[in-house]
Amino acid sequence: MEDNIYCIVKTALKNKPKELSNLDQWLFVAVNTAKSIIDNTSKNNLGDVMKLSECKSTSQIQHEFDIIQGKFGREGFSQRYSPAYLYLCSLVANYSNEELSNEDRKLIKQYNAVETYLLYEI
């Protein structure tokens, strides 16, 4: 499951779409990018990614993502100016507000288990 969604999203991003229309793919990008930011700067705080699974809407995820960026994406974050990082952040920011189901929150938890980061491979 984890490798499958990673491959699907990586393929979807190959042509650099300006936004994602598939919620599952967008959730994966948000979770995977947030986790890569924290993993790059403060492995002890990887649990912060799980706050995304408590969100009730995509706009709340965007807000939590911004908090993670502000806390971990500054000094010490080696990818701060990388085109891949800026692109992934733009995908997270450019998604319409949508309510999340319990199933969506379960997916967030599953996506958090993925150890390979789009940040380094797109």
C-alpha positions in Angstrom: 0.0 0.0 0.0 2.6 2.5 1.0 4.9 1.9 -1.9 1.9 1.9 -4.2 0.7 5.4 -3.3 4.2 6.7 -3.4 4.7 5.5 -7.0 1.2 6.7 -8.0 1.9 10.2 -6.7 5.5 10.4 -8.0 4.1 9.5 -11.5 1.3 12.1 -11.2 3.9 14.8 -10.3 6.2 13.9 -13.3 4.5 16.5 -15.5 4.6 19.1 -12.7 0.8 19.9 -12.4 0.1 23.2 -10.8 -2.4 21.5 -8.4 -3.8 18.1 -7.5 -7.5 17.3 -7.8 -7.3 13.9 -6.1 -7.7 14.2 -2.4 -5.8 11.0 -1.6 -2.8 12.2 -3.6 -2.9 15.6 -2.1 -3.0 14.2 1.4 0.0 12.1 0.6 1.9 15.1 -0.7 1.0 17.1 2.5 1.9 14.3 4.9 5.1 13.2 3.0 6.4 16.7 2.7 5.7 17.7 6.3 7.4 14.5 7.5 10.4 15.2 5.2 10.8 18.7 6.7 10.8 17.4 10.2 13.0 14.4 9.4 15.6 16.7 7.8 15.8 19.0 10.9 14.5 17.4 14.0 13.9 13.6 14.0 12.8 13.8 17.6 9.7 15.7 16.6 8.4 13.3 13.9 5.3 12.8 16.0 4.2 16.3 15.0 3.2 14.9 11.6 0.4 13.0 13.4 -1.3 16.3 14.2 -2.4 16.2 10.5 -4.6 13.2 11.3 -6.6 15.2 13.8 -7.6 17.8 11.2 -11.2 18.0 10.1 -10.6 19.7 6.7 -8.0 20.3 4.1 -7.7 24.0 5.2 -6.8 22.8 8.7 -4.1 20.5 7.2 -2.8 23.5 5.3 -2.7 25.5 8.5 -0.9 22.7 10.4 1.5 22.3 7.4 2.3 26.0 7.7 3.1 25.6 11.4 5.4 22.7 10.6 7.1 24.8 7.9 7.5 27.7 10.3 8.9 25.5 13.1 11.2 23.2 11.1 11.6 24.7 7.6 13.9 27.5 8.4 17.5 27.5 9.4 19.0 24.1 9.4 16.6 22.8 6.8 18.9 21.8 3.9 16.1 21.8 1.3 14.8 25.3 2.1 15.4 26.7 -1.3 15.2 23.6 -3.4 12.8 23.7 -6.4 11.3 20.4 -5.4 10.5 21.7 -1.9 9.0 24.9 -3.2 6.9 23.0 -5.7 5.5 20.5 -3.1 4.6 23.4 -0.8 2.7 25.1 -3.6 0.8 21.9 -4.2 -0.2 21.7 -0.5 -1.2 25.4 -0.5 -3.3 25.1 -3.7 -6.1 22.8 -2.8 -9.7 23.8 -2.1 -11.2 23.4 1.3 -12.8 20.0 1.8 -14.1 18.2 4.8 -12.2 15.1 5.8 -13.8 11.7 6.6 -12.6 9.2 9.1 -11.2 7.2 6.2 -9.2 10.2 5.1 -7.7 10.5 8.6 -6.8 6.8 8.5 -5.0 7.3 5.2 -3.0 10.2 6.8 -1.8 7.7 9.5 -0.9 5.2 6.8 0.9 7.8 4.7 2.9 8.8 7.7 4.5 5.3 7.7 6.1 5.9 4.3 9.8 6.4 4.7 10.7 7.6 1.2 10.3 11.3 0.5 9.1 12.9 -2.7 11.2 15.9 -1.8 14.4 14.0 -2.7 13.0 12.1 -5.7 11.0 14.4 -7.9 
